[in-house]
Amino acid sequence: MEAYIGTDDRASHARFGRTDRNRPMYGPPGHAYVYLVYGMYDCLNIVTEPVDHPAAVLVRATEPLEGLDVMRASRSALRAARRKTAPRTALRTPPDHRLASGPGLVAAAFGIDVTWTGVDLCDPASPLRLEEAPDDEPPPAVRATPRIGIAYAGTPWTEHAWRFVITGHPSASGPASLR
């Protein structure tokens, strides 16, 4: 996860003020903000602050626990749709723990695109939702590091430790030195 907070954050989409694209960031917390980056990759964000206070966390990676064949098929279908070709079966097959190890891969693996923007991720009936860990599961060790891929924002934004990873987790995105 990476945090993007307010209009002052030079790496945040909110830095331009309220626009049609970033309007969900100004909405209620717990809702999805999905945007397309580079015209190719959808990225899932979770709005985190009260209405009119734009902030969200980018879901950079997830650990696939079930539905691996569906995730592989979803990634292949998305790739084919973007290239306007038939899905290929002879693609490089990443290990299971790397199926959703990047923001675009999260969306591809789960079939998430911009049409999911605004979905209430806290609604237990939602097909896309956040769930609490089981009570008997110990909390993970979390490491805070600088965000990735925001050099354009300059300092101090490149130095804030607003990226959060489970320490040493093999599904974490980014360089191994930042896991």
C-alpha positions as CSV (number, residue, x, y, z in Angstrom):
1,M,0.0,0.0,0.0
2,E,1.1,3.6,-0.6
3,A,-0.6,6.6,0.9
4,Y,-1.5,9.7,-1.2
5,I,-2.7,12.5,1.0
6,G,-4.2,15.9,0.1
7,T,-3.7,18.6,-2.5
8,D,-0.2,19.5,-1.2
9,D,1.1,16.0,-1.9
10,R,2.9,16.5,-5.3
11,A,2.5,12.7,-6.0
12,S,-1.2,12.7,-5.4
13,H,-3.8,13.0,-8.1
14,A,-5.4,15.6,-5.8
15,R,-2.5,18.0,-6.5
16,F,-4.5,19.3,-9.5
17,G,-7.6,20.0,-7.4
18,R,-10.9,18.3,-7.9
19,T,-11.2,16.8,-11.5
20,D,-13.5,14.3,-13.1
21,R,-10.7,11.7,-12.8
22,N,-9.9,12.2,-9.1
23,R,-13.4,13.0,-7.9
24,P,-13.7,9.7,-6.0
25,M,-10.7,10.7,-3.8
26,Y,-13.0,13.5,-2.4
27,G,-15.8,11.1,-1.6
28,P,-16.5,8.9,1.3
29,P,-13.8,6.7,2.9
30,G,-13.8,3.0,2.2
31,H,-14.8,3.4,-1.5
32,A,-12.8,2.4,-4.5
33,Y,-11.0,4.8,-6.7
34,V,-9.8,3.0,-9.9
35,Y,-7.8,4.9,-12.5
36,L,-6.1,3.9,-15.7
37,V,-2.4,4.7,-15.9
38,Y,-0.3,4.9,-19.1
39,G,-3.5,4.0,-21.0
40,M,-2.9,0.4,-20.1
41,Y,-3.0,-0.5,-16.4
42,D,-5.9,0.0,-14.0
43,C,-4.9,0.7,-10.4
44,L,-7.1,0.1,-7.3
45,N,-7.1,2.7,-4.5
46,I,-9.1,2.9,-1.3
47,V,-10.3,6.3,-0.3
48,T,-9.3,6.9,3.3
49,E,-10.4,10.4,4.5
50,P,-13.7,12.1,5.2
51,V,-15.6,13.7,2.3
52,D,-13.9,16.7,0.7
53,H,-10.4,15.6,2.2
54,P,-8.8,13.9,-0.8
55,A,-6.7,10.9,0.2
56,A,-6.3,7.3,-0.8
57,V,-4.0,4.3,-0.5
58,L,-2.9,2.5,-3.7
59,V,-3.1,-1.3,-3.4
60,R,0.3,-2.2,-4.7
61,A,0.1,-6.0,-4.2
62,T,-1.9,-8.8,-2.8
63,E,-1.2,-12.4,-1.9
64,P,-3.3,-14.7,-4.0
65,L,-4.8,-17.4,-1.8
66,E,-7.4,-19.0,-4.0
67,G,-8.8,-18.7,-7.5
68,L,-5.3,-18.8,-9.1
69,D,-6.6,-20.2,-12.4
70,V,-9.2,-17.4,-12.6
71,M,-6.6,-14.8,-11.9
72,R,-4.3,-16.2,-14.6
73,A,-7.2,-16.2,-17.1
74,S,-8.2,-12.6,-16.1
75,R,-4.6,-11.4,-16.6
76,S,-4.4,-13.1,-20.0
77,A,-7.8,-11.8,-21.1
78,L,-7.0,-8.2,-20.1
79,R,-3.6,-8.4,-21.9
80,A,-5.4,-9.7,-25.1
81,A,-8.1,-7.0,-24.9
82,R,-5.5,-4.2,-24.6
83,R,-3.6,-5.7,-27.5
84,K,-6.8,-6.5,-29.4
85,T,-5.6,-10.1,-29.9
86,A,-6.8,-13.5,-28.8
87,P,-5.6,-14.7,-25.3
88,R,-2.4,-16.6,-25.5
89,T,-1.7,-19.7,-23.5
90,A,2.1,-19.8,-24.0
91,L,2.8,-16.8,-21.7
92,R,5.4,-16.6,-19.1
93,T,3.8,-18.1,-16.0
94,P,4.7,-16.2,-12.8
95,P,4.8,-18.1,-9.6
96,D,1.5,-18.0,-7.6
97,H,2.8,-15.5,-5.1
98,R,3.7,-13.0,-7.9
99,L,0.3,-13.0,-9.7
100,A,-0.8,-9.7,-8.2
101,S,2.6,-8.2,-7.2
102,G,2.1,-4.8,-8.7
103,P,-0.7,-2.2,-8.9
104,G,-1.6,-3.1,-12.5
105,L,-1.3,-6.8,-11.7
106,V,-3.7,-6.5,-8.8
107,A,-6.4,-5.1,-11.0
108,A,-5.7,-7.5,-13.8
109,A,-5.8,-10.6,-11.5
110,F,-9.1,-9.6,-9.9
111,G,-10.7,-8.2,-13.1
112,I,-10.9,-4.7,-11.7
113,D,-11.2,-1.7,-14.1
114,V,-12.4,1.9,-13.8
115,T,-16.0,0.7,-13.7
116,W,-15.4,-0.4,-10.1
117,T,-14.8,3.3,-9.1
118,G,-17.2,4.2,-6.3
119,V,-17.8,0.7,-5.1
120,D,-18.2,0.6,-1.3
121,L,-15.4,-1.7,-0.2
122,C,-16.8,-1.9,3.4
123,D,-20.2,-3.2,2.3
124,P,-20.3,-7.0,3.2
125,A,-22.6,-7.6,0.2
126,S,-20.2,-6.0,-2.3
127,P,-18.4,-8.3,-4.7
128,L,-15.2,-6.3,-4.1
129,R,-14.7,-5.7,-0.4
130,L,-12.2,-5.4,2.4
131,E,-12.4,-8.0,5.2
132,E,-10.8,-8.1,8.6
133,A,-8.2,-10.7,9.3
134,P,-9.4,-13.6,11.5
135,D,-9.1,-12.8,15.3
136,D,-6.6,-15.7,15.7
137,E,-4.3,-14.3,13.0
138,P,-1.4,-12.3,14.5
139,P,-0.8,-8.9,12.9
140,P,2.0,-8.9,10.4
141,A,5.3,-7.0,10.8
142,V,4.9,-4.0,8.6
143,R,7.8,-1.9,7.2
144,A,7.3,1.7,6.0
145,T,9.5,2.8,3.0
146,P,9.4,5.7,0.6
147,R,6.9,5.5,-2.2
148,I,7.9,4.0,-5.6
149,G,7.9,5.7,-9.0
150,I,7.2,9.3,-7.9
151,A,10.5,11.0,-8.7
152,Y,8.6,13.7,-10.6
153,A,7.1,14.9,-7.3
154,G,10.5,15.8,-5.9
155,T,11.5,16.2,-2.2
156,P,10.1,16.0,0.4
157,W,7.4,13.8,-1.3
158,T,9.9,11.2,-2.5
159,E,11.3,10.8,1.0
160,H,8.1,10.3,3.0
161,A,7.8,6.7,4.3
162,W,4.2,6.3,3.0
163,R,4.6,2.9,1.4
164,F,3.7,0.0,3.7
165,V,4.7,-3.6,3.1
166,I,4.6,-6.8,5.1
167,T,8.3,-7.2,5.9
168,G,10.0,-9.7,3.6
169,H,6.7,-10.8,2.0
170,P,7.4,-12.4,-1.4
171,S,4.2,-10.9,-3.0
172,A,5.3,-7.3,-2.2
173,S,5.8,-5.1,-5.2
174,G,9.0,-3.1,-5.9
175,P,12.6,-3.8,-5.4
176,A,13.6,-6.6,-3.1
177,S,15.6,-4.1,-1.0
178,L,12.3,-2.3,-0.2
179,R,10.5,-5.5,1.1
